Structure formats: C-alpha cells, structure tokens
Amino acid sequence: MPAILGLNADMKSSPMTIGQVADHFGLPAHVLRHWESVGLLSPARVEAGRRRYTRDDLFQVASIMIMKQAGLPLSDIRDFLASSHTPARKDMLRRNYRALQVRMATLRSALDLLEAGLNCPHEDIATCPNARAHLAKLVDVQGSV
C-alpha cells in the first residue's frame, strides 16, 4: 500500500470499475469486495450488477486505507465512517486517537534511536553516549536494581 494517498485532480469524473479503483489504490479487487461486504463501501450498481465507483467512493476508499494503515480494525472504521455522531462513536474515536498517539510516540523514540545510531562515531552502538542517553529513560526505572 502506498504510504501517502493521493486522488488525481484530473481523474475522470465518470464512475470507475472495481478493477480501475483497485489499480488506482494498489489493492486487490477482492479487498474492495470485502470492504463492501462488511458495510464500508456501497458503490452504485449498473448493468448486470457491476460496481461503479464515484469520486466520493474513492475518498471513502482512501479513508479506509489510511485508517487500516494506522491499525484500526474494520469495525471501528465502519463506526468512524457512519453518518451518525453518537457518544459511542466519539468514545471509539478517543480510544483510537489515544492509541495512535502512543504508537506515534513509540515510533518517534525508535526514529530518534536510529538517528543516534546513524550519527554515532563509535564502533559499538551499545557504548555510544548518544544512544545510551536516549535509552536512559528506559534503563533508569525508579526502584530498579
């Protein structure tokens, strides 16, 4: 899956087939069918029941992909995309927001450690003062031996 999604501004305004949408987002078509089966998508149907995706559907697919990449389960994504603003929806959003904040802090810490390693002149990263300073918060736990 692409790291950053973009919808082409010059994209045809006419509806797209499932194959075109799958190709556009780099997804297998069966993923779009699954998302439809669990209530995340509802493309229009034309002759012989063939799906046709509008630009609004493409924004829906982009939203689903971003939330999937962030680790949200499909049930929470469905709740997020629902049109009603319920207290349960707000609770789910707060829960996922907090979880993503924690994940982002963890990723930032890992990036900082990698950066310390890249900038370290020492042969052994385990003895690098910069890396050790970054890890000190984890090592120096209150009450540890």
ABEGO torsion letter per residue (X at the ends): XBABBBBBAABBABBBBAAAAAAAAGBBAAAAAAAAAAGABBBBBBBGGBBBBBAAAAAAAAAAAAAAAAGBBAAAAAAAABABBBAAAAAAAAAAAAAAAAAAAAAAAAAAAAAAAAABABABAAABAAAAAAAAAAABBBGBX
